Amino acid sequence: MRAMPNDKIPEMITVDELQRRFDIGRNLAYRLVRQKDFPSIKLGKEYRVFAEQLPAWLEKQKKCSK
């Protein structure tokens, strides 16, 4: 398997960082990362969130809630 160049690896944050950025609790953070449309991936036993995709996901949520 070939390694990805560093400039192609997307920035990912942990569930703890997601909690801090959005000021949400642990249960809500895990509910979000388990949603199919949320920009996250499970790596082993831990979830990671694609930080660069969060703004687009938030915009989509705003449109859906109107």
mmCIF file of the N, C-alpha and C atoms, coordinates in Angstrom:
data_MODEL
# 
_entry.id   MODEL 
# 
loop_
_atom_site.group_PDB 
_atom_site.id 
_atom_site.type_symbol 
_atom_site.label_atom_id 
_atom_site.label_alt_id 
_atom_site.label_comp_id 
_atom_site.label_asym_id 
_atom_site.label_entity_id 
_atom_site.label_seq_id 
_atom_site.pdbx_PDB_ins_code 
_atom_site.Cartn_x 
_atom_site.Cartn_y 
_atom_site.Cartn_z 
_atom_site.occupancy 
_atom_site.B_iso_or_equiv 
_atom_site.pdbx_formal_charge 
_atom_site.auth_seq_id 
_atom_site.auth_comp_id 
_atom_site.auth_asym_id 
_atom_site.auth_atom_id 
_atom_site.pdbx_PDB_model_num 
ATOM 1   N N  . MET A 1 1  ? 0.843   -1.175 0.000  1.00 0.00 ? 1  MET A N  1 
ATOM 2   C CA . MET A 1 1  ? 0.000   0.000  0.000  1.00 0.00 ? 1  MET A CA 1 
ATOM 3   C C  . MET A 1 1  ? 0.892   1.243  0.000  1.00 0.00 ? 1  MET A C  1 
ATOM 4   N N  . ARG A 1 2  ? 0.523   2.209  -0.786 1.00 0.00 ? 2  ARG A N  1 
ATOM 5   C CA . ARG A 1 2  ? 1.292   3.448  -0.868 1.00 0.00 ? 2  ARG A CA 1 
ATOM 6   C C  . ARG A 1 2  ? 0.790   4.450  0.163  1.00 0.00 ? 2  ARG A C  1 
ATOM 7   N N  . ALA A 1 3  ? 1.714   5.193  0.738  1.00 0.00 ? 3  ALA A N  1 
ATOM 8   C CA . ALA A 1 3  ? 1.350   6.235  1.703  1.00 0.00 ? 3  ALA A CA 1 
ATOM 9   C C  . ALA A 1 3  ? 0.839   7.457  0.961  1.00 0.00 ? 3  ALA A C  1 
ATOM 10  N N  . MET A 1 4  ? -0.103  8.157  1.586  1.00 0.00 ? 4  MET A N  1 
ATOM 11  C CA . MET A 1 4  ? -0.627  9.392  1.013  1.00 0.00 ? 4  MET A CA 1 
ATOM 12  C C  . MET A 1 4  ? 0.326   10.535 1.326  1.00 0.00 ? 4  MET A C  1 
ATOM 13  N N  . PRO A 1 5  ? 0.528   11.438 0.386  1.00 0.00 ? 5  PRO A N  1 
ATOM 14  C CA . PRO A 1 5  ? 1.319   12.633 0.702  1.00 0.00 ? 5  PRO A CA 1 
ATOM 15  C C  . PRO A 1 5  ? 0.608   13.442 1.793  1.00 0.00 ? 5  PRO A C  1 
ATOM 16  N N  . ASN A 1 6  ? 1.378   14.102 2.634  1.00 0.00 ? 6  ASN A N  1 
ATOM 17  C CA . ASN A 1 6  ? 0.799   14.854 3.748  1.00 0.00 ? 6  ASN A CA 1 
ATOM 18  C C  . ASN A 1 6  ? -0.207  15.904 3.303  1.00 0.00 ? 6  ASN A C  1 
ATOM 19  N N  . ASP A 1 7  ? -0.027  16.501 2.128  1.00 0.00 ? 7  ASP A N  1 
ATOM 20  C CA . ASP A 1 7  ? -0.958  17.530 1.670  1.00 0.00 ? 7  ASP A CA 1 
ATOM 21  C C  . ASP A 1 7  ? -2.302  16.956 1.232  1.00 0.00 ? 7  ASP A C  1 
ATOM 22  N N  . LYS A 1 8  ? -2.422  15.636 1.117  1.00 0.00 ? 8  LYS A N  1 
ATOM 23  C CA . LYS A 1 8  ? -3.680  15.018 0.720  1.00 0.00 ? 8  LYS A CA 1 
ATOM 24  C C  . LYS A 1 8  ? -4.453  14.434 1.902  1.00 0.00 ? 8  LYS A C  1 
ATOM 25  N N  . ILE A 1 9  ? -3.837  14.411 3.081  1.00 0.00 ? 9  ILE A N  1 
ATOM 26  C CA . ILE A 1 9  ? -4.502  13.865 4.266  1.00 0.00 ? 9  ILE A CA 1 
ATOM 27  C C  . ILE A 1 9  ? -5.413  14.945 4.840  1.00 0.00 ? 9  ILE A C  1 
ATOM 28  N N  . PRO A 1 10 ? -6.713  14.665 4.944  1.00 0.00 ? 10 PRO A N  1 
ATOM 29  C CA . PRO A 1 10 ? -7.633  15.683 5.461  1.00 0.00 ? 10 PRO A CA 1 
ATOM 30  C C  . PRO A 1 10 ? -7.439  15.906 6.962  1.00 0.00 ? 10 PRO A C  1 
ATOM 31  N N  . GLU A 1 11 ? -7.703  17.132 7.404  1.00 0.00 ? 11 GLU A N  1 
ATOM 32  C CA . GLU A 1 11 ? -7.631  17.431 8.831  1.00 0.00 ? 11 GLU A CA 1 
ATOM 33  C C  . GLU A 1 11 ? -8.793  16.726 9.529  1.00 0.00 ? 11 GLU A C  1 
ATOM 34  N N  . MET A 1 12 ? -8.474  15.979 10.563 1.00 0.00 ? 12 MET A N  1 
ATOM 35  C CA . MET A 1 12 ? -9.507  15.286 11.323 1.00 0.00 ? 12 MET A CA 1 
ATOM 36  C C  . MET A 1 12 ? -9.399  15.680 12.791 1.00 0.00 ? 12 MET A C  1 
ATOM 37  N N  . ILE A 1 13 ? -10.553 15.737 13.445 1.00 0.00 ? 13 ILE A N  1 
ATOM 38  C CA . ILE A 1 13 ? -10.574 16.054 14.874 1.00 0.00 ? 13 ILE A CA 1 
ATOM 39  C C  . ILE A 1 13 ? -11.215 14.892 15.627 1.00 0.00 ? 13 ILE A C  1 
ATOM 40  N N  . THR A 1 14 ? -10.959 14.841 16.915 1.00 0.00 ? 14 THR A N  1 
ATOM 41  C CA . THR A 1 14 ? -11.524 13.792 17.766 1.00 0.00 ? 14 THR A CA 1 
ATOM 42  C C  . THR A 1 14 ? -12.921 14.186 18.231 1.00 0.00 ? 14 THR A C  1 
ATOM 43  N N  . VAL A 1 15 ? -13.601 13.246 18.840 1.00 0.00 ? 15 VAL A N  1 
ATOM 44  C CA . VAL A 1 15 ? -14.921 13.526 19.404 1.00 0.00 ? 15 VAL A CA 1 
ATOM 45  C C  . VAL A 1 15 ? -14.790 14.562 20.524 1.00 0.00 ? 15 VAL A C  1 
ATOM 46  N N  . ASP A 1 16 ? -13.715 14.480 21.316 1.00 0.00 ? 16 ASP A N  1 
ATOM 47  C CA . ASP A 1 16 ? -13.494 15.475 22.377 1.00 0.00 ? 16 ASP A CA 1 
ATOM 48  C C  . ASP A 1 16 ? -13.369 16.883 21.805 1.00 0.00 ? 16 ASP A C  1 
ATOM 49  N N  . GLU A 1 17 ? -12.637 17.005 20.695 1.00 0.00 ? 17 GLU A N  1 
ATOM 50  C CA . GLU A 1 17 ? -12.491 18.317 20.054 1.00 0.00 ? 17 GLU A CA 1 
ATOM 51  C C  . GLU A 1 17 ? -13.828 18.791 19.484 1.00 0.00 ? 17 GLU A C  1 
ATOM 52  N N  . LEU A 1 18 ? -14.616 17.880 18.936 1.00 0.00 ? 18 LEU A N  1 
ATOM 53  C CA . LEU A 1 18 ? -15.955 18.223 18.447 1.00 0.00 ? 18 LEU A CA 1 
ATOM 54  C C  . LEU A 1 18 ? -16.803 18.778 19.586 1.00 0.00 ? 18 LEU A C  1 
ATOM 55  N N  . GLN A 1 19 ? -16.715 18.151 20.738 1.00 0.00 ? 19 GLN A N  1 
ATOM 56  C CA . GLN A 1 19 ? -17.452 18.626 21.912 1.00 0.00 ? 19 GLN A CA 1 
ATOM 57  C C  . GLN A 1 19 ? -17.047 20.051 22.282 1.00 0.00 ? 19 GLN A C  1 
ATOM 58  N N  . ARG A 1 20 ? -15.747 20.313 22.283 1.00 0.00 ? 20 ARG A N  1 
ATOM 59  C CA . ARG A 1 20 ? -15.263 21.652 22.641 1.00 0.00 ? 20 ARG A CA 1 
ATOM 60  C C  . ARG A 1 20 ? -15.671 22.694 21.610 1.00 0.00 ? 20 ARG A C  1 
ATOM 61  N N  . ARG A 1 21 ? -15.528 22.372 20.324 1.00 0.00 ? 21 ARG A N  1 
ATOM 62  C CA . ARG A 1 21 ? -15.850 23.351 19.271 1.00 0.00 ? 21 ARG A CA 1 
ATOM 63  C C  . ARG A 1 21 ? -17.329 23.738 19.263 1.00 0.00 ? 21 ARG A C  1 
ATOM 64  N N  . PHE A 1 22 ? -18.190 22.768 19.546 1.00 0.00 ? 22 PHE A N  1 
ATOM 65  C CA . PHE A 1 22 ? -19.629 23.025 19.470 1.00 0.00 ? 22 PHE A CA 1 
ATOM 66  C C  . PHE A 1 22 ? -20.289 23.174 20.831 1.00 0.00 ? 22 PHE A C  1 
ATOM 67  N N  . ASP A 1 23 ? -19.501 23.057 21.881 1.00 0.00 ? 23 ASP A N  1 
ATOM 68  C CA . ASP A 1 23 ? -20.009 23.170 23.252 1.00 0.00 ? 23 ASP A CA 1 
ATOM 69  C C  . ASP A 1 23 ? -21.201 22.224 23.453 1.00 0.00 ? 23 ASP A C  1 
ATOM 70  N N  . ILE A 1 24 ? -20.977 20.956 23.146 1.00 0.00 ? 24 ILE A N  1 
ATOM 71  C CA . ILE A 1 24 ? -22.004 19.932 23.281 1.00 0.00 ? 24 ILE A CA 1 
ATOM 72  C C  . ILE A 1 24 ? -21.490 18.822 24.192 1.00 0.00 ? 24 ILE A C  1 
ATOM 73  N N  . GLY A 1 25 ? -22.399 18.025 24.684 1.00 0.00 ? 25 GLY A N  1 
ATOM 74  C CA . GLY A 1 25 ? -22.032 16.931 25.562 1.00 0.00 ? 25 GLY A CA 1 
ATOM 75  C C  . GLY A 1 25 ? -21.539 15.711 24.794 1.00 0.00 ? 25 GLY A C  1 
ATOM 76  N N  . ARG A 1 26 ? -21.011 14.766 25.546 1.00 0.00 ? 26 ARG A N  1 
ATOM 77  C CA . ARG A 1 26 ? -20.446 13.552 24.972 1.00 0.00 ? 26 ARG A CA 1 
ATOM 78  C C  . ARG A 1 26 ? -21.505 12.723 24.245 1.00 0.00 ? 26 ARG A C  1 
ATOM 79  N N  . ASN A 1 27 ? -22.690 12.570 24.847 1.00 0.00 ? 27 ASN A N  1 
ATOM 80  C CA . ASN A 1 27 ? -23.738 11.762 24.219 1.00 0.00 ? 27 ASN A CA 1 
ATOM 81  C C  . ASN A 1 27 ? -24.154 12.328 22.868 1.00 0.00 ? 27 ASN A C  1 
ATOM 82  N N  . LEU A 1 28 ? -24.360 13.634 22.798 1.00 0.00 ? 28 LEU A N  1 
ATOM 83  C CA . LEU A 1 28 ? -24.747 14.256 21.530 1.00 0.00 ? 28 LEU A CA 1 
ATOM 84  C C  . LEU A 1 28 ? -23.626 14.122 20.500 1.00 0.00 ? 28 LEU A C  1 
ATOM 85  N N  . ALA A 1 29 ? -22.396 14.301 20.922 1.00 0.00 ? 29 ALA A N  1 
ATOM 86  C CA . ALA A 1 29 ? -21.265 14.176 19.994 1.00 0.00 ? 29 ALA A CA 1 
ATOM 87  C C  . ALA A 1 29 ? -21.226 12.774 19.380 1.00 0.00 ? 29 ALA A C  1 
ATOM 88  N N  . TYR A 1 30 ? -21.425 11.761 20.189 1.00 0.00 ? 30 TYR A N  1 
ATOM 89  C CA . TYR A 1 30 ? -21.411 10.397 19.650 1.00 0.00 ? 30 TYR A CA 1 
ATOM 90  C C  . TYR A 1 30 ? -22.638 10.103 18.797 1.00 0.00 ? 30 TYR A C  1 
ATOM 91  N N  . ARG A 1 31 ? -23.780 10.689 19.139 1.00 0.00 ? 31 ARG A N  1 
ATOM 92  C CA . ARG A 1 31 ? -24.955 10.534 18.267 1.00 0.00 ? 31 ARG A CA 1 
ATOM 93  C C  . ARG A 1 31 ? -24.682 11.132 16.892 1.00 0.00 ? 31 ARG A C  1 
ATOM 94  N N  . LEU A 1 32 ? -24.020 12.281 16.862 1.00 0.00 ? 32 LEU A N  1 
ATOM 95  C CA . LEU A 1 32 ? -23.701 12.929 15.596 1.00 0.00 ? 32 LEU A CA 1 
ATOM 96  C C  . LEU A 1 32 ? -22.751 12.085 14.755 1.00 0.00 ? 32 LEU A C  1 
ATOM 97  N N  . VAL A 1 33 ? -21.641 11.620 15.345 1.00 0.00 ? 33 VAL A N  1 
ATOM 98  C CA . VAL A 1 33 ? -20.658 10.888 14.550 1.00 0.00 ? 33 VAL A CA 1 
ATOM 99  C C  . VAL A 1 33 ? -21.190 9.556  14.041 1.00 0.00 ? 33 VAL A C  1 
ATOM 100 N N  . ARG A 1 34 ? -22.239 9.055  14.664 1.00 0.00 ? 34 ARG A N  1 
ATOM 101 C CA . ARG A 1 34 ? -22.833 7.795  14.201 1.00 0.00 ? 34 ARG A CA 1 
ATOM 102 C C  . ARG A 1 34 ? -23.858 7.996  13.082 1.00 0.00 ? 34 ARG A C  1 
ATOM 103 N N  . GLN A 1 35 ? -24.248 9.246  12.826 1.00 0.00 ? 35 GLN A N  1 
ATOM 104 C CA . GLN A 1 35 ? -25.196 9.512  11.744 1.00 0.00 ? 35 GLN A CA 1 
ATOM 105 C C  . GLN A 1 35 ? -24.521 9.279  10.395 1.00 0.00 ? 35 GLN A C  1 
ATOM 106 N N  . LYS A 1 36 ? -25.287 8.719  9.461  1.00 0.00 ? 36 LYS A N  1 
ATOM 107 C CA . LYS A 1 36 ? -24.718 8.409  8.137  1.00 0.00 ? 36 LYS A CA 1 
ATOM 108 C C  . LYS A 1 36 ? -24.268 9.650  7.382  1.00 0.00 ? 36 LYS A C  1 
ATOM 109 N N  . ASP A 1 37 ? -24.984 10.768 7.533  1.00 0.00 ? 37 ASP A N  1 
ATOM 110 C CA . ASP A 1 37 ? -24.639 11.955 6.759  1.00 0.00 ? 37 ASP A CA 1 
ATOM 111 C C  . ASP A 1 37 ? -23.616 12.865 7.449  1.00 0.00 ? 37 ASP A C  1 
ATOM 112 N N  . PHE A 1 38 ? -23.181 12.504 8.652  1.00 0.00 ? 38 PHE A N  1 
ATOM 113 C CA . PHE A 1 38 ? -22.199 13.320 9.370  1.00 0.00 ? 38 PHE A CA 1 
ATOM 114 C C  . PHE A 1 38 ? -20.801 12.973 8.867  1.00 0.00 ? 38 PHE A C  1 
ATOM 115 N N  . PRO A 1 39 ? -19.949 13.987 8.643  1.00 0.00 ? 39 PRO A N  1 
ATOM 116 C CA . PRO A 1 39 ? -18.617 13.743 8.067  1.00 0.00 ? 39 PRO A CA 1 
ATOM 117 C C  . PRO A 1 39 ? -17.633 13.139 9.072  1.00 0.00 ? 39 PRO A C  1 
ATOM 118 N N  . SER A 1 40 ? -17.811 11.846 9.347  1.00 0.00 ? 40 SER A N  1 
ATOM 119 C CA . SER A 1 40 ? -16.928 11.175 10.297 1.00 0.00 ? 40 SER A CA 1 
ATOM 120 C C  . SER A 1 40 ? -16.596 9.773  9.811  1.00 0.00 ? 40 SER A C  1 
ATOM 121 N N  . ILE A 1 41 ? -15.597 9.190  10.452 1.00 0.00 ? 41 ILE A N  1 
ATOM 122 C CA . ILE A 1 41 ? -15.165 7.838  10.116 1.00 0.00 ? 41 ILE A CA 1 
ATOM 123 C C  . ILE A 1 41 ? -14.726 7.161  11.413 1.00 0.00 ? 41 ILE A C  1 
ATOM 124 N N  . LYS A 1 42 ? -14.935 5.867  11.477 1.00 0.00 ? 42 LYS A N  1 
ATOM 125 C CA . LYS A 1 42 ? -14.480 5.112  12.632 1.00 0.00 ? 42 LYS A CA 1 
ATOM 126 C C  . LYS A 1 42 ? -13.161 4.441  12.265 1.00 0.00 ? 42 LYS A C  1 
ATOM 127 N N  . LEU A 1 43 ? -12.128 4.747  13.037 1.00 0.00 ? 43 LEU A N  1 
ATOM 128 C CA . LEU A 1 43 ? -10.805 4.169  12.829 1.00 0.00 ? 43 LEU A CA 1 
ATOM 129 C C  . LEU A 1 43 ? -10.493 3.301  14.043 1.00 0.00 ? 43 LEU A C  1 
ATOM 130 N N  . GLY A 1 44 ? -10.578 2.013  13.852 1.00 0.00 ? 44 GLY A N  1 
ATOM 131 C CA . GLY A 1 44 ? -10.410 1.116  14.992 1.00 0.00 ? 44 GLY A CA 1 
ATOM 132 C C  . GLY A 1 44 ? -11.586 1.281  15.933 1.00 0.00 ? 44 GLY A C  1 
ATOM 133 N N  . LYS A 1 45 ? -11.307 1.681  17.158 1.00 0.00 ? 45 LYS A N  1 
ATOM 134 C CA . LYS A 1 45 ? -12.365 1.879  18.155 1.00 0.00 ? 45 LYS A CA 1 
ATOM 135 C C  . LYS A 1 45 ? -12.767 3.344  18.310 1.00 0.00 ? 45 LYS A C  1 
ATOM 136 N N  . GLU A 1 46 ? -12.105 4.238  17.585 1.00 0.00 ? 46 GLU A N  1 
ATOM 137 C CA . GLU A 1 46 ? -12.345 5.664  17.763 1.00 0.00 ? 46 GLU A CA 1 
ATOM 138 C C  . GLU A 1 46 ? -12.910 6.308  16.504 1.00 0.00 ? 46 GLU A C  1 
ATOM 139 N N  . TYR A 1 47 ? -13.695 7.352  16.721 1.00 0.00 ? 47 TYR A N  1 
ATOM 140 C CA . TYR A 1 47 ? -14.238 8.143  15.619 1.00 0.00 ? 47 TYR A CA 1 
ATOM 141 C C  . TYR A 1 47 ? -13.354 9.351  15.375 1.00 0.00 ? 47 TYR A C  1 
ATOM 142 N N  . ARG A 1 48 ? -13.279 9.759  14.116 1.00 0.00 ? 48 ARG A N  1 
ATOM 143 C CA . ARG A 1 48 ? -12.622 11.000 13.729 1.00 0.00 ? 48 ARG A CA 1 
ATOM 144 C C  . ARG A 1 48 ? -13.595 11.765 12.847 1.00 0.00 ? 48 ARG A C  1 
ATOM 145 N N  . VAL A 1 49 ? -13.555 13.082 12.964 1.00 0.00 ? 49 VAL A N  1 
ATOM 146 C CA . VAL A 1 49 ? -14.450 13.960 12.215 1.00 0.00 ? 49 VAL A CA 1 
ATOM 147 C C  . VAL A 1 49 ? -13.620 14.735 11.199 1.00 0.00 ? 49 VAL A C  1 
ATOM 148 N N  . PHE A 1 50 ? -14.110 14.789 9.956  1.00 0.00 ? 50 PHE A N  1 
ATOM 149 C CA . PHE A 1 50 ? -13.439 15.554 8.908  1.00 0.00 ? 50 PHE A CA 1 
ATOM 150 C C  . PHE A 1 50 ? -13.748 17.037 9.123  1.00 0.00 ? 50 PHE A C  1 
ATOM 151 N N  . ALA A 1 51 ? -12.799 17.748 9.690  1.00 0.00 ? 51 ALA A N  1 
ATOM 152 C CA . ALA A 1 51 ? -12.999 19.146 10.082 1.00 0.00 ? 51 ALA A CA 1 
ATOM 153 C C  . ALA A 1 51 ? -13.372 20.038 8.897  1.00 0.00 ? 51 ALA A C  1 
ATOM 154 N N  . GLU A 1 52 ? -12.772 19.775 7.737  1.00 0.00 ? 52 GLU A N  1 
ATOM 155 C CA . GLU A 1 52 ? -13.015 20.630 6.572  1.00 0.00 ? 52 GLU A CA 1 
ATOM 156 C C  . GLU A 1 52 ? -14.440 20.478 6.039  1.00 0.00 ? 52 GLU A C  1 
ATOM 157 N N  . GLN A 1 53 ? -15.111 19.382 6.361  1.00 0.00 ? 53 GLN A N  1 
ATOM 158 C CA . GLN A 1 53 ? -16.465 19.140 5.867  1.00 0.00 ? 53 GLN A CA 1 
ATOM 159 C C  . GLN A 1 53 ? -17.550 19.616 6.833  1.00 0.00 ? 53 GLN A C  1 
ATOM 160 N N  . LEU A 1 54 ? -17.161 20.032 8.027  1.00 0.00 ? 54 LEU A N  1 
ATOM 161 C CA . LEU A 1 54 ? -18.147 20.484 9.012  1.00 0.00 ? 54 LEU A CA 1 
ATOM 162 C C  . LEU A 1 54 ? -18.950 21.710 8.557  1.00 0.00 ? 54 LEU A C  1 
ATOM 163 N N  . PRO A 1 55 ? -18.320 22.744 7.969  1.00 0.00 ? 55 PRO A N  1 
ATOM 164 C CA . PRO A 1 55 ? -19.118 23.898 7.534  1.00 0.00 ? 55 PRO A CA 1 
ATOM 165 C C  . PRO A 1 55 ? -20.220 23.518 6.530  1.00 0.00 ? 55 PRO A C  1 
ATOM 166 N N  . ALA A 1 56 ? -19.909 22.651 5.580  1.00 0.00 ? 56 ALA A N  1 
ATOM 167 C CA . ALA A 1 56 ? -20.910 22.239 4.592  1.00 0.00 ? 56 ALA A CA 1 
ATOM 168 C C  . ALA A 1 56 ? -22.030 21.445 5.262  1.00 0.00 ? 56 ALA A C  1 
ATOM 169 N N  . TRP A 1 57 ? -21.681 20.591 6.226  1.00 0.00 ? 57 TRP A N  1 
ATOM 170 C CA . TRP A 1 57 ? -22.689 19.812 6.945  1.00 0.00 ? 57 TRP A CA 1 
ATOM 171 C C  . TRP A 1 57 ? -23.608 20.745 7.737  1.00 0.00 ? 57 TRP A C  1 
ATOM 172 N N  . LEU A 1 58 ? -23.026 21.767 8.380  1.00 0.00 ? 58 LEU A N  1 
ATOM 173 C CA . LEU A 1 58 ? -23.832 22.717 9.135  1.00 0.00 ? 58 LEU A CA 1 
ATOM 174 C C  . LEU A 1 58 ? -24.789 23.492 8.230  1.00 0.00 ? 58 LEU A C  1 
ATOM 175 N N  . GLU A 1 59 ? -24.302 23.914 7.070  1.00 0.00 ? 59 GLU A N  1 
ATOM 176 C CA . GLU A 1 59 ? -25.167 24.619 6.122  1.00 0.00 ? 59 GLU A CA 1 
ATOM 177 C C  . GLU A 1 59 ? -26.331 23.742 5.691  1.00 0.00 ? 59 GLU A C  1 
ATOM 178 N N  . LYS A 1 60 ? -26.059 22.489 5.434  1.00 0.00 ? 60 LYS A N  1 
ATOM 179 C CA . LYS A 1 60 ? -27.109 21.538 5.044  1.00 0.00 ? 60 LYS A CA 1 
ATOM 180 C C  . LYS A 1 60 ? -28.142 21.412 6.150  1.00 0.00 ? 60 LYS A C  1 
ATOM 181 N N  . GLN A 1 61 ? -27.697 21.391 7.400  1.00 0.00 ? 61 GLN A N  1 
ATOM 182 C CA . GLN A 1 61 ? -28.613 21.271 8.527  1.00 0.00 ? 61 GLN A CA 1 
ATOM 183 C C  . GLN A 1 61 ? -29.488 22.520 8.660  1.00 0.00 ? 61 GLN A C  1 
ATOM 184 N N  . LYS A 1 62 ? -28.899 23.678 8.385  1.00 0.00 ? 62 LYS A N  1 
ATOM 185 C CA . LYS A 1 62 ? -29.677 24.923 8.447  1.00 0.00 ? 62 LYS A CA 1 
ATOM 186 C C  . LYS A 1 62 ? -30.788 24.907 7.414  1.00 0.00 ? 62 LYS A C  1 
ATOM 187 N N  . LYS A 1 63 ? -30.470 24.441 6.199  1.00 0.00 ? 63 LYS A N  1 
ATOM 188 C CA . LYS A 1 63 ? -31.472 24.396 5.129  1.00 0.00 ? 63 LYS A CA 1 
ATOM 189 C C  . LYS A 1 63 ? -32.571 23.391 5.435  1.00 0.00 ? 63 LYS A C  1 
ATOM 190 N N  . CYS A 1 64 ? -32.219 22.282 6.045  1.00 0.00 ? 64 CYS A N  1 
ATOM 191 C CA . CYS A 1 64 ? -33.204 21.254 6.357  1.00 0.00 ? 64 CYS A CA 1 
ATOM 192 C C  . CYS A 1 64 ? -34.135 21.647 7.501  1.00 0.00 ? 64 CYS A C  1 
ATOM 193 N N  . SER A 1 65 ? -33.660 22.534 8.372  1.00 0.00 ? 65 SER A N  1 
ATOM 194 C CA . SER A 1 65 ? -34.470 22.897 9.532  1.00 0.00 ? 65 SER A CA 1 
ATOM 195 C C  . SER A 1 65 ? -35.448 24.030 9.247  1.00 0.00 ? 65 SER A C  1 
ATOM 196 N N  . LYS A 1 66 ? -35.411 24.587 8.044  1.00 0.00 ? 66 LYS A N  1 
ATOM 197 C CA . LYS A 1 66 ? -36.329 25.688 7.709  1.00 0.00 ? 66 LYS A CA 1 
ATOM 198 C C  . LYS A 1 66 ? -37.667 25.174 7.269  1.00 0.00 ? 66 LYS A C  1 
# 
